[in-house]
Amino acid sequence: MTTVRTKLRVSREGTISGQADRSVPAGEHEAILFVEDQKHQRIGTDFPVDDCGPWPPAFSLSRKDIYADDGR
């Protein structure tokens, strides 16, 4: 099985058009189509990002450094 990720266009009549990767052999294929909800699409590139710089060299997120001996 090969995984191909591409964008497709669906017309009002329900026909699908698009372009497959050149690695997909010509012919008839069976495919499963997943349609993402419009409200859950990726955030655009204009999303604000705060850069706090690199972590301090001695900063640790090790479990033993975060939790006490009793695990809390």
C-alpha positions as CSV (number, residue, x, y, z in Angstrom):
1,M,0.0,0.0,0.0
2,T,1.2,3.5,-0.8
3,T,0.2,6.7,0.9
4,V,-0.3,9.7,-1.4
5,R,-1.2,13.1,0.1
6,T,-2.6,15.6,-2.4
7,K,-5.4,18.2,-2.8
8,L,-8.5,17.4,-4.8
9,R,-11.3,19.5,-6.1
10,V,-14.9,18.2,-5.8
11,S,-17.5,19.8,-8.1
12,R,-21.1,20.4,-7.2
13,E,-22.0,17.3,-9.3
14,G,-19.6,15.2,-7.1
15,T,-16.9,14.6,-9.6
16,I,-13.3,14.7,-8.2
17,S,-10.3,16.2,-10.0
18,G,-6.7,16.5,-9.0
19,Q,-3.2,15.3,-9.7
20,A,-1.5,12.2,-8.2
21,D,2.2,12.0,-7.6
22,R,4.2,10.6,-10.5
23,S,5.1,7.6,-8.4
24,V,1.5,6.3,-8.6
25,P,1.2,3.9,-11.5
26,A,-1.4,4.7,-14.2
27,G,-4.6,2.8,-14.1
28,E,-7.6,2.4,-11.8
29,H,-7.0,2.5,-8.0
30,E,-9.1,2.3,-4.9
31,A,-8.7,5.2,-2.5
32,I,-10.1,6.3,0.8
33,L,-10.9,10.0,1.1
34,F,-10.8,11.8,4.4
35,V,-12.5,15.3,4.4
36,E,-11.3,17.6,7.1
37,D,-13.9,20.0,8.8
38,Q,-13.5,23.5,7.4
39,K,-13.3,24.9,10.9
40,H,-10.3,22.7,11.8
41,Q,-8.0,23.7,8.9
42,R,-4.5,24.7,9.5
43,I,-3.7,28.1,10.9
44,G,-2.3,30.5,8.5
45,T,1.3,31.8,8.5
46,D,0.2,35.1,10.1
47,F,-0.5,33.4,13.5
48,P,1.5,35.4,16.2
49,V,4.4,33.6,17.8
50,D,6.3,34.7,20.9
51,D,10.0,33.7,20.9
52,C,11.4,33.6,24.4
53,G,14.8,32.5,23.2
54,P,16.7,29.3,24.1
55,W,16.2,27.5,27.4
56,P,18.9,28.0,30.0
57,P,21.7,25.4,29.8
58,A,20.9,24.0,33.3
59,F,17.1,23.8,32.7
60,S,15.7,20.3,33.2
61,L,12.3,18.7,32.6
62,S,13.5,15.4,34.0
63,R,10.8,13.7,36.1
64,K,13.2,13.4,39.1
65,D,13.8,17.2,38.9
66,I,10.1,18.1,38.6
67,Y,8.6,15.8,41.2
68,A,9.4,15.2,44.9
69,D,10.5,11.9,46.3
70,D,6.8,10.9,46.9
71,G,6.0,11.4,43.2
72,R,4.0,14.6,43.7
